[in-house]
Amino acid sequence: MILFARQLWVPFRSPEPGRFSMLKAFAIQLYSRVSYLRYRMNSTCIFCKIASGEIPAEIVYKDELVTAFRDIHPVAPTHVLIVPNKHIQSVSQAEAEDEQTLGRLFTTARKVAELDGIVDAGYRTIVNSGAHGGQTVFHLHMHVIGGQRMKYPMG
């Protein structure tokens, strides 16, 4: 376990990081790895269940390719997740036949921003891919975050 933790810690060392930022990065990385292992052991995907209607969620938009719903732990007044209805694990697993769905993620982001009235002020779209990218649910998804000034730096 110690070796496993050291392997996670090393990628987040930087020349002058604060102690808190290193711990936060380590915690995010550890949570992401645990989530991925849990996903691999249990083939049921929470986002697949939300898209199919098995699990209730506050659906903002839905069509034949994507489903958009409010995040249960919002980081801003608008925080919506857009997921493909078809299970795609991450950007790394997207194939050429998924291009229409991937494009629909972006046009749906615009629709969500219009519905929430944040188009003119601006908003952020985020897609995390893989454990090092901070992906914690291994079903491709896009965050649409807005309604307030965004904080920097992102990385």
N, C-alpha and C positions, 0 to 999 in steps of 0.2 A: 504494500500500500504506500509506503514511503517513496519508493521508486516511482510509482504511478503519480504521486503528488509532485515530485521533483520534475517529472517530464512535463506536467502541466504548468509549473511555475516558470520554467526557463524561458518560454516564448514571450513572457510579459516583462522581462527585465529591460529597462531602458537606462540611458546614461544618468538621468536625474529624476527618477520617479519618486513621488511621495509615498510614504508607507501606506496610506489609505488607498491610493490608486492601485498599488500593487495587490493589496488584499482584495479590493473590489474586482480587479481583473481576474485574479485567481478564483474567486467565488463564482464569477460568471462562467469561467472556463469549466470549473468543476461541475456546476449545475448543468451546463450544456452536455458534458460527457455522460453524466448520470442519466439525463433525459434521453440521450441517444441509446445508451445501453437498455434503458427501460423500453424504448421504442422497438429495439431489436428483439427483445424477449417477448414483447406483447404486440402482436400484429395489428391490434385495433388502434386506429389513429383518431384522436379527438377531433381534428379538423375535418376528417372524412365524415365522422358522425354528425358534426354540426352542419356540414354541407348537405347531407342526406336527410336532415331533420330528426335524427335519432336523439340528439341532445339539443335542448332549447338554447337559443341565443337571441340577442337583439339584432335581427337581420335588418340591414340598411338597404341592401340591393342584392338581387339574385337573378341570374339568367342561366342559360344552358351550359355556360363555360365556367363561371365564377360565382362565388358567394362572398358578400361583404357583411361583416358584423362588428359590433362594438367590442373593444377589448375589455376584459373583466378587471384589468389592472391598468387603467389609463394613466399616461404620463402627461397628458395635456387635455384641454377641454374637448378636442376632437382626437380620438384615437380609435381608428377602425382598422381591422384586419381584412385583407382580401385574399381569398384562397381559391385555387383551381378546384373545381368539383371533382376532377380526376386526380388521383393521388400521384403527385410528383414529389419525391423526397426533398430535393433542393435544386438550386440552379445547376449544380454539377450533374444532375441526373436528367435535365431537360433535353429532349430530343427535337429534331427538325419538325416532327409532326405536332409538337407543342407550341409552335410559333404563334398561332392564332390565340391560344389561351394566354401566352405570355404578353402579347400585345393588349389583350382584353384587361389584364391587370392594370395597365397604365390608363386606359380609357375609363375604367371603373374608378380609378383614383380621382380622376377629374370629376366624374359624376358625384362621388362622395363629397369632394370639396365644394361642389356647387350646392348640394343638398344641405351642407352644414354652414354655407355662407362664408367660406374661408378662401375662396379663389383669389380675390383681389389682394388680401393681406399676405397670402402665401402659406405654404405648408411643406412638410417634409415627407418624402416617400423613402422607405428603407426596406431592403431585402437582405437578410442575413443568410449566409450559406456556410454550412458545416460548423463543426465544433469551434474552430478557431475564429470563425466569423461571428460567433455569438448566437447561432441558431439553437433554440431550445426546444422547439416542436419540429420534428422532422417531416414536415409537409410544407412545401414551398408556400410562402405567404409574404404579402407586402403590407407594411404598416403605413397608414396615412395619419400623420400627426400634425395638428395645427391648433389654431385658436389662441395662440400666445407666441411671443418671440422665442425662437429656438435657442438653445444653449450651445456653446462651442467650447472646446473642440469635441468632435464626434469620436475620434479614435482613442 
